[in-house]
Amino acid sequence: MTEIVLDPAPSDRPPPRLEGEYLRLVQQRRLYSFALLAIFLLLLVSGFIAADARNAGGFWDGLDHLGDFPAEVLSEAWANRARIPGLLIAFLPSLVETVNIAAVSTLLGAIAAVLLALLSTRGLARWPRLTTVFRRSMDAFRALPEVVIALVLIYILGGGPVPAMIAIAFHTAGALGKLFSEVAENADLKPVEGLTSVGATWGQKMWLGVIPQVAPDWLSYALQRFEINIRASAILGFVGSGGIGYDLKVAMQWGQGKYDQVVAIFLLLFVTIVIVDQISSHYRNLLVKGRAQ
């Protein structure tokens, strides 16, 4: 009887030459990563040394006093803790003004962002040759800090909430416009093509064919931006744009004797941001789940 000998199963391992080449590439990539990390750490250390040398006081010399100011604020606020509830009520109108600034600037910025996004999205733009112009405009809006815009507007319009509202709306238009455009690029173009075949205008195609698809994502981004704008409107109060940020600036400038006001303002801001974050997160989840269903 003839004995049949079967060949052993082929090995799954790559040939030695390919395996060696792979290991060499892995080691080379690790070497490059280590070199980049070393350069980054070197630049970080050298930059810190240069900044510490040019600073009025040494960082290491003042490190022991890092907690002195917070401890002084908290101790004075604790001593005057009976006044905190009354101060919370007293600063509530300023908080409402800050939230109003954020809400109006978010609304205006979101409306501008919708137009910029639709005009700068490939395949949807009303004037395709101007797509680059609208994209660079959004870049310019994002590049200009709100503080710089607010300072210029305060010089022109004077102090108050209007400069803060316009400054935040400008930055919001650029930031949301970029996000809205990325969402619109993933929209299905078949409804747009169907509307085009029946002679719909550009506005009708956007309103009926594109916006219903992207509205949940756009609303989610707008709610998230509203949270950011509350913080921004409080910060702009330091440059004279009104709201609770201005009250915080005045209280901190007075120093001792006003630290209970500082704590009350921080508590109001903290509670407001937490509440807005929870509400916006709730509605964002509803939008996502509703769209998924």
Backbone as CSV, one residue per row, in Angstrom:
resi,resn,N_x,N_y,N_z,CA_x,CA_y,CA_z,C_x,C_y,C_z
1,MET,0.842,-1.196,0.000,0.000,0.000,0.000,0.876,1.245,0.000
2,THR,0.550,2.144,-0.893,1.384,3.347,-1.038,1.077,4.325,0.074
3,GLU,2.120,4.813,0.723,1.962,5.792,1.806,1.951,7.198,1.225
4,ILE,0.925,7.951,1.585,0.781,9.326,1.079,1.274,10.289,2.148
5,VAL,2.236,11.092,1.769,2.813,12.077,2.680,2.283,13.468,2.313
6,LEU,1.609,14.100,3.252,1.065,15.449,3.008,2.099,16.500,3.345
7,ASP,2.154,17.553,2.540,3.053,18.676,2.823,2.570,19.412,4.067
8,PRO,3.477,19.885,4.882,3.061,20.650,6.061,2.352,21.938,5.641
9,ALA,1.471,22.383,6.505,0.724,23.609,6.206,1.672,24.790,6.073
10,PRO,1.455,25.647,5.115,2.335,26.816,4.953,2.286,27.709,6.177
11,SER,3.396,28.272,6.519,3.476,29.135,7.697,2.826,30.477,7.410
12,ASP,2.188,31.019,8.439,1.556,32.335,8.309,2.547,33.475,8.467
13,ARG,3.733,33.165,8.905,4.718,34.218,9.119,5.240,34.723,7.786
14,PRO,5.522,36.015,7.700,6.063,36.573,6.455,7.489,36.090,6.229
15,PRO,7.966,36.216,5.013,9.363,35.828,4.740,10.324,36.630,5.605
16,PRO,11.478,36.057,5.924,12.445,36.756,6.796,12.821,38.142,6.288
17,ARG,12.934,38.287,4.959,13.336,39.591,4.424,12.276,40.660,4.705
18,LEU,10.975,40.325,4.491,9.911,41.280,4.746,9.786,41.583,6.234
19,GLU,9.968,40.562,7.077,9.879,40.775,8.510,10.993,41.698,8.998
20,GLY,12.178,41.514,8.466,13.280,42.384,8.844,13.066,43.817,8.393
21,GLU,12.488,43.997,7.197,12.203,45.341,6.705,11.144,46.022,7.563
22,TYR,10.146,45.248,7.970,9.101,45.797,8.827,9.667,46.246,10.172
23,LEU,10.505,45.415,10.767,11.102,45.778,12.049,11.986,47.005,11.918
24,ARG,12.668,47.122,10.786,13.528,48.279,10.574,12.695,49.555,10.481
25,LEU,11.546,49.491,9.784,10.678,50.664,9.671,10.075,51.044,11.021
26,VAL,9.720,50.029,11.832,9.174,50.313,13.149,10.211,51.009,14.023
27,GLN,11.442,50.522,14.000,12.500,51.155,14.786,12.788,52.564,14.300
28,GLN,12.733,52.767,12.986,12.966,54.106,12.445,11.867,55.075,12.888
29,ARG,10.628,54.604,12.875,9.527,55.458,13.310,9.647,55.794,14.795
30,ARG,10.036,54.825,15.604,10.237,55.087,17.030,11.361,56.087,17.252
31,LEU,12.412,55.981,16.455,13.522,56.915,16.575,13.086,58.331,16.244
32,TYR,12.314,58.482,15.163,11.815,59.801,14.793,10.886,60.361,15.877
33,SER,10.034,59.514,16.433,9.125,59.969,17.490,9.906,60.420,18.720
34,PHE,10.938,59.665,19.077,11.761,60.037,20.227,12.493,61.351,19.964
35,ALA,12.987,61.541,18.727,13.687,62.781,18.394,12.741,63.987,18.466
36,LEU,11.514,63.823,17.937,10.544,64.913,18.002,10.163,65.228,19.443
37,LEU,10.004,64.205,20.261,9.674,64.426,21.666,10.803,65.151,22.385
38,ALA,12.043,64.769,22.081,13.183,65.431,22.707,13.267,66.903,22.293
39,ILE,13.012,67.182,21.002,13.034,68.570,20.532,11.932,69.375,21.210
40,PHE,10.754,68.766,21.339,9.640,69.464,21.995,9.970,69.780,23.448
41,LEU,10.522,68.823,24.170,10.880,69.059,25.568,11.973,70.116,25.688
42,LEU,12.935,70.091,24.762,13.996,71.086,24.778,13.435,72.493,24.563
43,LEU,12.530,72.632,23.593,11.919,73.936,23.350,11.072,74.371,24.545
44,LEU,10.388,73.420,25.162,9.558,73.750,26.314,10.407,74.261,27.478
45,VAL,11.501,73.572,27.749,12.368,73.975,28.852,13.034,75.315,28.559
46,SER,13.539,75.471,27.336,14.214,76.729,26.995,13.236,77.899,27.024
47,GLY,11.996,77.675,26.553,11.002,78.747,26.605,10.642,79.119,28.037
48,PHE,10.541,78.118,28.909,10.232,78.401,30.304,11.369,79.182,30.967
49,ILE,12.611,78.807,30.665,13.758,79.503,31.250,13.789,80.959,30.777
50,ALA,13.526,81.175,29.478,13.535,82.538,28.944,12.417,83.378,29.571
51,ALA,11.221,82.787,29.712,10.114,83.525,30.306,10.371,83.822,31.779
52,ASP,10.958,82.866,32.490,11.240,83.075,33.911,12.306,84.147,34.110
53,ALA,13.281,84.208,33.174,14.338,85.211,33.292,13.801,86.620,33.036
54,ARG,12.807,86.743,32.154,12.256,88.066,31.831,11.132,88.477,32.771
55,ASN,10.669,87.569,33.593,9.585,87.893,34.504,10.076,88.796,35.633
56,ALA,9.165,89.603,36.168,9.553,90.507,37.245,9.971,89.749,38.496
57,GLY,9.323,88.625,38.748,9.682,87.781,39.893,9.918,86.362,39.439
58,GLY,10.825,85.668,40.060,11.120,84.310,39.665,9.968,83.368,39.970
59,PHE,9.756,82.408,39.068,8.664,81.456,39.250,8.886,80.600,40.485
60,TRP,10.097,80.096,40.644,10.370,79.203,41.765,10.352,79.959,43.090
61,ASP,10.760,81.242,43.037,10.732,82.030,44.270,9.303,82.305,44.738
62,GLY,8.399,82.472,43.797,7.021,82.781,44.170,6.118,81.572,44.263
63,LEU,6.653,80.366,44.011,5.822,79.169,44.031,5.245,78.908,45.416
64,ASP,5.997,79.253,46.459,5.498,79.028,47.823,4.292,79.892,48.145
65,HIS,4.119,80.993,47.422,3.008,81.915,47.702,1.842,81.714,46.732
66,LEU,1.840,80.586,46.044,0.818,80.357,45.028,-0.587,80.329,45.621
67,GLY,-0.732,79.783,46.809,-2.054,79.677,47.405,-2.421,80.804,48.340
68,ASP,-1.583,81.831,48.443,-1.866,82.920,49.390,-3.134,83.685,49.016
69,PHE,-3.245,84.061,47.743,-4.402,84.856,47.332,-5.711,84.059,47.444
70,PRO,-5.792,82.820,46.911,-7.043,82.063,47.112,-7.389,81.867,48.579
71,ALA,-6.373,81.621,49.418,-6.652,81.437,50.849,-7.193,82.710,51.469
72,GLU,-6.650,83.861,51.044,-7.127,85.134,51.580,-8.568,85.404,51.147
73,VAL,-8.871,85.101,49.881,-10.231,85.314,49.381,-11.219,84.425,50.125
74,LEU,-10.888,83.140,50.247,-11.810,82.208,50.887,-11.984,82.507,52.381
75,SER,-10.902,82.893,53.038,-11.014,83.193,54.472,-11.896,84.412,54.706
76,GLU,-11.747,85.445,53.888,-12.585,86.631,54.059,-14.040,86.323,53.711
77,ALA,-14.239,85.528,52.661,-15.609,85.167,52.295,-16.260,84.328,53.390
78,TRP,-15.483,83.441,54.021,-16.041,82.627,55.101,-16.394,83.493,56.323
79,ALA,-15.576,84.478,56.574,-15.872,85.373,57.690,-17.142,86.176,57.435
80,ASN,-17.415,86.486,56.156,-18.608,87.261,55.796,-19.654,86.384,55.114
81,ARG,-19.678,85.107,55.464,-20.566,84.162,54.782,-22.038,84.526,54.929
82,ALA,-22.390,85.240,55.965,-23.792,85.627,56.143,-24.254,86.598,55.054
83,ARG,-23.317,87.286,54.413,-23.674,88.258,53.372,-23.794,87.613,51.996
84,ILE,-23.329,86.371,51.839,-23.283,85.738,50.519,-24.671,85.639,49.878
85,PRO,-25.717,85.148,50.592,-27.038,85.078,49.928,-27.529,86.427,49.414
86,GLY,-27.335,87.481,50.188,-27.751,88.799,49.724,-26.959,89.258,48.512
87,LEU,-25.667,88.927,48.474,-24.849,89.301,47.321,-25.252,88.522,46.078
88,LEU,-25.637,87.273,46.243,-26.103,86.488,45.100,-27.317,87.146,44.454
89,ILE,-28.222,87.628,45.285,-29.410,88.316,44.754,-29.021,89.654,44.126
90,ALA,-28.071,90.347,44.742,-27.675,91.660,44.236,-27.022,91.572,42.865
91,PHE,-26.243,90.510,42.616,-25.539,90.374,41.338,-26.347,89.595,40.301
92,LEU,-27.555,89.178,40.665,-28.369,88.414,39.718,-28.709,89.191,38.450
93,PRO,-29.062,90.493,38.518,-29.311,91.239,37.268,-28.099,91.278,36.336
94,SER,-26.906,91.397,36.906,-25.701,91.385,36.064,-25.520,90.028,35.408
95,LEU,-25.853,88.960,36.125,-25.769,87.627,35.543,-26.760,87.465,34.397
96,VAL,-27.979,87.985,34.589,-28.975,87.925,33.515,-28.480,88.688,32.287
97,GLU,-27.835,89.823,32.508,-27.281,90.590,31.387,-26.208,89.789,30.660
98,THR,-25.369,89.092,31.408,-24.319,88.274,30.792,-24.920,87.152,29.958
99,VAL,-25.935,86.481,30.495,-26.583,85.398,29.753,-27.285,85.943,28.511
100,ASN,-27.886,87.127,28.625,-28.531,87.737,27.464,-27.516,88.069,26.372
101,ILE,-26.360,88.587,26.774,-25.308,88.867,25.794,-24.916,87.592,25.064
102,ALA,-24.736,86.513,25.828,-24.346,85.243,25.219,-25.437,84.704,24.298
103,ALA,-26.700,84.829,24.731,-27.795,84.287,23.927,-27.960,85.046,22.611
104,VAL,-27.960,86.381,22.680,-28.144,87.182,21.467,-26.957,87.002,20.527
105,SER,-25.740,87.011,21.056,-24.566,86.836,20.206,-24.540,85.446,19.574
106,THR,-24.988,84.428,20.312,-25.047,83.079,19.735,-26.071,83.010,18.619
107,LEU,-27.231,83.641,18.825,-28.265,83.640,17.790,-27.790,84.356,16.533
108,LEU,-27.236,85.559,16.690,-26.759,86.306,15.521,-25.608,85.582,14.835
109,GLY,-24.674,85.064,15.632,-23.552,84.338,15.046,-23.989,83.079,14.340
110,ALA,-24.986,82.368,14.883,-25.459,81.143,14.248,-26.153,81.446,12.921
111,ILE,-26.927,82.530,12.861,-27.576,82.899,11.599,-26.533,83.223,10.532
112,ALA,-25.524,84.006,10.926,-24.446,84.312,9.977,-23.684,83.046,9.590
113,ALA,-23.496,82.124,10.542,-22.773,80.893,10.265,-23.517,80.014,9.270
114,VAL,-24.844,79.990,9.361,-25.632,79.203,8.403,-25.407,79.711,6.984
115,LEU,-25.470,81.021,6.807,-25.266,81.593,5.471,-23.846,81.335,4.979
116,LEU,-22.858,81.559,5.839,-21.478,81.339,5.431,-21.220,79.878,5.111
117,ALA,-21.809,78.978,5.897,-21.589,77.551,5.678,-22.174,77.100,4.339
118,LEU,-23.402,77.516,4.046,-24.034,77.111,2.790,-23.349,77.733,1.580
119,LEU,-22.826,78.945,1.749,-22.149,79.612,0.633,-20.722,79.129,0.425
120,SER,-20.178,78.394,1.398,-18.786,77.940,1.281,-18.661,76.431,1.171
121,THR,-19.774,75.719,1.086,-19.742,74.262,0.991,-19.707,73.846,-0.465
122,ARG,-18.774,72.992,-0.809,-18.647,72.514,-2.188,-19.885,71.697,-2.564
123,GLY,-20.423,71.994,-3.733,-21.615,71.300,-4.193,-22.910,71.983,-3.803
124,LEU,-22.857,72.920,-2.862,-24.050,73.631,-2.414,-23.948,75.133,-2.611
125,ALA,-22.756,75.636,-2.851,-22.522,77.074,-2.880,-23.338,77.749,-3.984
126,ARG,-23.873,78.903,-3.663,-24.641,79.695,-4.652,-23.709,80.238,-5.713
127,TRP,-22.526,80.663,-5.306,-21.519,81.168,-6.241,-20.235,80.371,-6.017
128,PRO,-20.029,79.278,-6.737,-18.870,78.392,-6.488,-17.530,79.101,-6.556
129,ARG,-17.403,80.126,-7.393,-16.119,80.809,-7.508,-15.776,81.617,-6.262
130,LEU,-16.784,81.945,-5.465,-16.549,82.725,-4.249,-16.441,81.851,-3.003
131,THR,-16.388,80.545,-3.199,-16.303,79.641,-2.050,-15.079,79.940,-1.199
132,THR,-13.943,80.148,-1.855,-12.709,80.435,-1.120,-12.817,81.736,-0.338
133,VAL,-13.499,82.721,-0.901,-13.649,84.006,-0.215,-14.427,83.829,1.079
134,PHE,-15.518,83.080,1.023,-16.323,82.861,2.231,-15.555,82.021,3.255
135,ARG,-14.777,81.059,2.804,-13.992,80.250,3.745,-12.929,81.082,4.451
136,ARG,-12.249,81.934,3.691,-11.246,82.792,4.314,-11.895,83.819,5.248
137,SER,-13.105,84.231,4.933,-13.808,85.151,5.839,-14.068,84.492,7.184
138,MET,-14.472,83.218,7.164,-14.679,82.504,8.418,-13.372,82.334,9.181
139,ASP,-12.288,82.101,8.452,-10.980,82.016,9.112,-10.624,83.323,9.797
140,ALA,-10.926,84.440,9.134,-10.627,85.751,9.723,-11.470,85.993,10.971
141,PHE,-12.737,85.603,10.939,-13.595,85.774,12.111,-13.076,84.967,13.292
142,ARG,-12.580,83.749,13.012,-12.055,82.916,14.099,-10.708,83.413,14.595
143,ALA,-9.939,84.016,13.713,-8.588,84.434,14.095,-8.604,85.656,15.005
144,LEU,-9.626,86.491,14.882,-9.694,87.710,15.699,-10.252,87.359,17.082
145,PRO,-9.487,87.551,18.145,-10.004,87.280,19.490,-11.144,88.229,19.841
146,GLU,-12.081,87.725,20.656,-13.211,88.560,21.052,-12.758,89.807,21.802
147,VAL,-11.685,89.678,22.592,-11.218,90.818,23.388,-10.754,91.957,22.483
148,VAL,-10.053,91.610,21.406,-9.558,92.642,20.484,-10.726,93.356,19.813
149,ILE,-11.699,92.584,19.328,-12.868,93.201,18.683,-13.622,94.070,19.675
150,ALA,-13.785,93.586,20.904,-14.515,94.346,21.913,-13.803,95.652,22.243
151,LEU,-12.475,95.621,22.352,-11.738,96.842,22.658,-11.894,97.881,21.559
152,VAL,-11.864,97.437,20.305,-12.052,98.369,19.192,-13.462,98.957,19.221
153,LEU,-14.455,98.103,19.459,-15.841,98.578,19.479,-16.119,99.474,20.678
154,ILE,-15.466,99.194,21.811,-15.638,100.064,22.975,-15.090,101.456,22.677
155,TYR,-13.990,101.513,21.935,-13.429,102.812,21.552,-14.395,103.570,20.640
156,ILE,-15.148,102.827,19.809,-16.065,103.479,18.863,-17.429,103.740,19.492
157,LEU,-17.972,102.723,20.171,-19.345,102.793,20.670,-19.437,103.139,22.143
158,GLY,-18.327,103.034,22.858,-18.372,103.227,24.298,-18.651,101.918,25.012
159,GLY,-18.529,101.940,26.334,-18.736,100.731,27.117,-20.184,100.297,27.132
160,GLY,-20.397,99.029,27.469,-21.746,98.494,27.516,-21.814,97.107,26.915
161,PRO,-22.996,96.511,26.890,-23.123,95.141,26.382,-23.066,95.014,24.867
162,VAL,-23.334,96.103,24.135,-23.377,96.007,22.670,-22.022,95.606,22.081
163,PRO,-20.896,96.232,22.478,-19.607,95.780,21.931,-19.317,94.310,22.224
164,ALA,-19.653,93.853,23.423,-19.428,92.444,23.746,-20.277,91.547,22.872
165,MET,-21.517,91.915,22.646,-22.413,91.105,21.828,-21.903,90.996,20.397
166,ILE,-21.481,92.125,19.820,-20.985,92.104,18.442,-19.686,91.301,18.352
167,ALA,-18.788,91.485,19.326,-17.507,90.785,19.296,-17.706,89.273,19.375
168,ILE,-18.562,88.825,20.273,-18.795,87.384,20.407,-19.521,86.845,19.184
169,ALA,-20.443,87.633,18.610,-21.160,87.182,17.416,-20.202,86.983,16.245
170,PHE,-19.221,87.871,16.084,-18.232,87.720,15.022,-17.481,86.402,15.165
171,HIS,-16.968,86.146,16.357,-16.196,84.925,16.580,-17.082,83.687,16.445
172,THR,-18.316,83.775,16.912,-19.242,82.653,16.798,-19.550,82.332,15.347
173,ALA,-19.703,83.361,14.518,-19.977,83.135,13.098,-18.846,82.362,12.440
174,GLY,-17.602,82.698,12.767,-16.483,81.978,12.179,-16.360,80.552,12.688
175,ALA,-16.534,80.376,14.003,-16.383,79.044,14.583,-17.513,78.108,14.156
176,LEU,-18.759,78.574,14.283,-19.883,77.731,13.886,-19.944,77.548,12.372
177,GLY,-19.552,78.577,11.615,-19.554,78.435,10.164,-18.665,77.306,9.693
178,LYS,-17.511,77.152,10.319,-16.616,76.055,9.977,-17.259,74.713,10.294
179,LEU,-17.840,74.585,11.471,-18.482,73.331,11.869,-19.709,73.043,11.002
180,PHE,-20.520,74.056,10.748,-21.707,73.863,9.919,-21.325,73.426,8.505
181,SER,-20.258,74.004,7.976,-19.829,73.653,6.628,-19.379,72.197,6.548
182,GLU,-18.657,71.729,7.562,-18.220,70.333,7.560,-19.405,69.376,7.629
183,VAL,-20.444,69.741,8.381,-21.636,68.901,8.439,-22.370,68.921,7.101
184,ALA,-22.473,70.104,6.477,-23.195,70.226,5.215,-22.504,69.465,4.091
185,GLU,-21.188,69.329,4.166,-20.471,68.594,3.126,-20.858,67.120,3.099
186,ASN,-21.337,66.592,4.224,-21.746,65.186,4.287,-23.230,64.983,4.016
187,ALA,-23.936,66.037,3.644,-25.366,65.915,3.367,-25.595,65.174,2.053
188,ASP,-26.703,64.468,1.975,-27.089,63.748,0.760,-27.586,64.752,-0.281
189,LEU,-27.023,64.693,-1.468,-27.361,65.655,-2.513,-28.534,65.217,-3.379
190,LYS,-29.078,64.032,-3.137,-30.200,63.582,-3.973,-31.424,64.464,-3.819
191,PRO,-31.801,64.886,-2.584,-32.935,65.827,-2.499,-32.675,67.133,-3.236
192,VAL,-31.434,67.596,-3.201,-31.100,68.832,-3.911,-31.242,68.631,-5.414
193,GLU,-30.796,67.493,-5.907,-30.932,67.215,-7.336,-32.390,67.111,-7.750
194,GLY,-33.219,66.497,-6.880,-34.640,66.411,-7.188,-35.309,67.776,-7.228
195,LEU,-34.950,68.644,-6.288,-35.513,69.991,-6.289,-35.017,70.793,-7.483
196,THR,-33.773,70.554,-7.893,-33.244,71.242,-9.070,-34.018,70.854,-10.324
197,SER,-34.407,69.585,-10.410,-35.112,69.103,-11.594,-36.497,69.717,-11.751
198,VAL,-37.072,70.208,-10.667,-38.403,70.827,-10.758,-38.324,72.350,-10.744
199,GLY,-37.101,72.886,-10.850,-36.934,74.326,-10.987,-36.918,75.107,-9.691
200,ALA,-36.526,74.481,-8.575,-36.464,75.186,-7.294,-35.311,76.176,-7.293
201,THR,-35.480,77.257,-6.547,-34.410,78.230,-6.398,-33.358,77.714,-5.426
202,TRP,-32.239,78.443,-5.362,-31.176,78.008,-4.451,-31.649,78.021,-3.002
203,GLY,-32.389,79.050,-2.616,-32.896,79.115,-1.259,-33.851,77.976,-0.950
204,GLN,-34.704,77.629,-1.887,-35.627,76.517,-1.676,-34.886,75.181,-1.562
205,LYS,-33.842,75.012,-2.345,-33.065,73.776,-2.260,-32.364,73.658,-0.919
206,MET,-31.848,74.763,-0.409,-31.178,74.722,0.887,-32.199,74.484,2.005
207,TRP,-33.334,75.182,1.933,-34.321,75.110,3.010,-35.020,73.744,3.067
208,LEU,-35.296,73.166,1.893,-36.065,71.914,1.840,-35.189,70.674,1.682
209,GLY,-34.004,70.835,1.097,-33.194,69.661,0.800,-31.996,69.456,1.693
210,VAL,-31.450,70.534,2.260,-30.210,70.422,3.033,-30.453,70.628,4.530
211,ILE,-31.118,71.721,4.879,-31.281,72.070,6.297,-31.992,70.977,7.100
212,PRO,-33.040,70.314,6.574,-33.636,69.229,7.364,-32.658,68.105,7.706
213,GLN,-31.659,67.879,6.866,-30.679,66.825,7.146,-29.671,67.230,8.225
214,VAL,-29.262,68.490,8.185,-28.161,68.926,9.045,-28.636,69.650,10.303
215,ALA,-29.930,69.915,10.423,-30.435,70.711,11.550,-30.084,70.116,12.913
216,PRO,-30.205,68.793,13.144,-29.844,68.273,14.474,-28.399,68.550,14.859
217,ASP,-27.467,68.334,13.929,-26.057,68.605,14.230,-25.811,70.100,14.420
218,TRP,-26.440,70.914,13.611,-26.263,72.356,13.737,-26.779,72.858,15.081
219,LEU,-27.943,72.379,15.502,-28.479,72.795,16.794,-27.590,72.329,17.937
220,SER,-27.040,71.133,17.806,-26.141,70.625,18.840,-24.905,71.499,18.965
221,TYR,-24.316,71.874,17.848,-23.140,72.747,17.879,-23.501,74.133,18.413
222,ALA,-24.677,74.638,18.065,-25.083,75.964,18.532,-25.280,75.978,20.048
223,LEU,-25.870,74.917,20.606,-26.040,74.839,22.055,-24.689,74.773,22.766
224,GLN,-23.773,74.011,22.181,-22.445,73.934,22.788,-21.743,75.285,22.726
225,ARG,-21.949,76.006,21.647,-21.323,77.321,21.520,-21.931,78.308,22.509
226,PHE,-23.207,78.145,22.826,-23.851,79.016,23.803,-23.170,78.900,25.164
227,GLU,-22.784,77.696,25.555,-22.049,77.518,26.807,-20.734,78.295,26.780
228,ILE,-20.024,78.187,25.660,-18.738,78.882,25.536,-18.936,80.389,25.584
229,ASN,-20.000,80.876,24.969,-20.222,82.322,24.906,-20.588,82.917,26.260
230,ILE,-21.169,82.126,27.151,-21.425,82.626,28.503,-20.100,82.946,29.187
231,ARG,-19.137,82.066,29.066,-17.815,82.327,29.649,-17.169,83.533,28.973
232,ALA,-17.280,83.595,27.635,-16.662,84.706,26.906,-17.277,86.044,27.295
233,SER,-18.591,86.089,27.465,-19.238,87.350,27.843,-18.839,87.780,29.247
234,ALA,-18.609,86.804,30.141,-18.130,87.157,31.486,-16.710,87.709,31.430
235,ILE,-15.880,87.115,30.581,-14.493,87.580,30.458,-14.444,88.992,29.866
236,LEU,-15.295,89.258,28.884,-15.277,90.577,28.246,-15.710,91.677,29.199
237,GLY,-16.376,91.311,30.286,-16.713,92.317,31.284,-15.492,92.968,31.888
238,PHE,-14.353,92.288,31.847,-13.117,92.850,32.390,-12.612,94.025,31.561
239,VAL,-13.037,94.121,30.306,-12.587,95.239,29.470,-13.672,96.299,29.349
240,GLY,-14.693,96.242,30.211,-15.704,97.282,30.236,-16.905,97.023,29.368
241,SER,-17.199,95.741,29.090,-18.332,95.426,28.230,-19.590,95.074,29.005
242,GLY,-19.633,95.385,30.276,-20.841,95.152,31.053,-20.979,93.715,31.510
243,GLY,-22.093,93.443,32.158,-22.354,92.107,32.644,-21.666,91.824,33.964
244,ILE,-21.732,90.579,34.372,-21.201,90.211,35.675,-19.670,90.239,35.687
245,GLY,-19.052,90.154,34.520,-17.599,90.237,34.461,-17.082,91.591,34.913
246,TYR,-17.831,92.655,34.592,-17.432,93.990,35.040,-17.518,94.102,36.556
247,ASP,-18.565,93.528,37.145,-18.685,93.535,38.605,-17.546,92.742,39.249
248,LEU,-17.158,91.648,38.634,-16.043,90.867,39.155,-14.741,91.649,39.084
249,LYS,-14.538,92.386,38.000,-13.334,93.205,37.868,-13.277,94.279,38.956
250,VAL,-14.409,94.964,39.189,-14.445,96.016,40.202,-14.182,95.444,41.596
251,ALA,-14.800,94.302,41.888,-14.617,93.691,43.209,-13.171,93.276,43.439
252,MET,-12.512,92.739,42.415,-11.131,92.305,42.579,-10.186,93.497,42.646
253,GLN,-10.523,94.587,41.970,-9.669,95.780,42.041,-9.703,96.412,43.430
254,TRP,-10.850,96.360,44.088,-10.936,96.923,45.430,-10.136,96.094,46.430
255,GLY,-9.972,94.815,46.156,-9.142,93.985,47.034,-9.841,93.609,48.318
256,GLN,-9.108,93.661,49.409,-9.652,93.240,50.696,-10.887,94.056,51.059
257,GLY,-11.843,93.353,51.630,-13.117,93.972,51.961,-14.178,93.701,50.923
258,LYS,-13.760,93.236,49.702,-14.697,92.937,48.630,-14.594,91.481,48.169
259,TYR,-13.814,90.687,48.872,-13.609,89.323,48.410,-14.866,88.463,48.570
260,ASP,-15.776,88.826,49.462,-17.029,88.086,49.547,-17.856,88.288,48.272
261,GLN,-17.732,89.470,47.654,-18.399,89.697,46.377,-17.789,88.841,45.278
262,VAL,-16.460,88.697,45.310,-15.783,87.861,44.320,-16.287,86.424,44.408
263,VAL,-16.386,85.895,45.612,-16.856,84.521,45.793,-18.307,84.386,45.346
264,ALA,-19.144,85.372,45.662,-20.549,85.316,45.251,-20.673,85.310,43.724
265,ILE,-19.859,86.118,43.046,-19.906,86.162,41.579,-19.428,84.850,40.994
266,PHE,-18.360,84.280,41.555,-17.879,82.990,41.065,-18.927,81.900,41.262
267,LEU,-19.625,81.935,42.384,-20.676,80.942,42.626,-21.803,81.079,41.604
268,LEU,-22.200,82.301,41.301,-23.247,82.513,40.309,-22.817,81.998,38.929
269,LEU,-21.584,82.314,38.542,-21.092,81.848,37.242,-21.010,80.331,37.192
270,PHE,-20.516,79.741,38.263,-20.371,78.288,38.299,-21.729,77.592,38.188
271,VAL,-22.679,78.040,38.980,-24.010,77.421,38.962,-24.668,77.621,37.596
272,THR,-24.523,78.810,37.020,-25.131,79.084,35.717,-24.551,78.191,34.637
273,ILE,-23.232,78.065,34.614,-22.589,77.239,33.592,-22.977,75.780,33.757
274,VAL,-23.067,75.307,34.987,-23.483,73.916,35.214,-24.910,73.694,34.731
275,ILE,-25.813,74.628,35.049,-27.211,74.482,34.625,-27.326,74.498,33.104
276,VAL,-26.655,75.461,32.472,-26.717,75.549,31.008,-26.104,74.307,30.374
277,ASP,-25.017,73.807,30.951,-24.384,72.604,30.421,-25.328,71.412,30.499
278,GLN,-26.026,71.263,31.626,-26.954,70.142,31.777,-28.138,70.258,30.821
279,ILE,-28.682,71.465,30.688,-29.821,71.651,29.789,-29.431,71.401,28.335
280,SER,-28.308,71.979,27.918,-27.876,71.801,26.532,-27.498,70.352,26.247
281,SER,-26.877,69.677,27.214,-26.554,68.265,27.025,-27.820,67.434,26.876
282,HIS,-28.838,67.769,27.667,-30.119,67.053,27.575,-30.727,67.206,26.189
283,TYR,-30.772,68.421,25.688,-31.390,68.643,24.380,-30.525,68.110,23.242
284,ARG,-29.207,68.140,23.409,-28.357,67.534,22.383,-28.596,66.031,22.296
285,ASN,-28.748,65.394,23.449,-29.028,63.952,23.443,-30.394,63.666,22.796
286,LEU,-31.385,64.517,23.077,-32.685,64.337,22.451,-32.597,64.475,20.936
287,LEU,-31.814,65.439,20.473,-31.665,65.624,19.027,-30.999,64.427,18.388
288,VAL,-29.939,63.915,19.035,-29.215,62.772,18.468,-30.095,61.530,18.478
289,LYS,-30.779,61.270,19.610,-31.625,60.083,19.686,-32.824,60.196,18.754
290,GLY,-33.395,61.380,18.672,-34.525,61.556,17.764,-34.138,61.337,16.325
291,ARG,-32.937,61.781,15.964,-32.469,61.569,14.603,-32.194,60.098,14.355
292,ALA,-31.641,59.402,15.392,-31.336,57.981,15.214,-32.600,57.163,15.054
293,GLN,-33.691,57.550,15.754,-34.934,56.834,15.634,-35.620,57.121,14.291
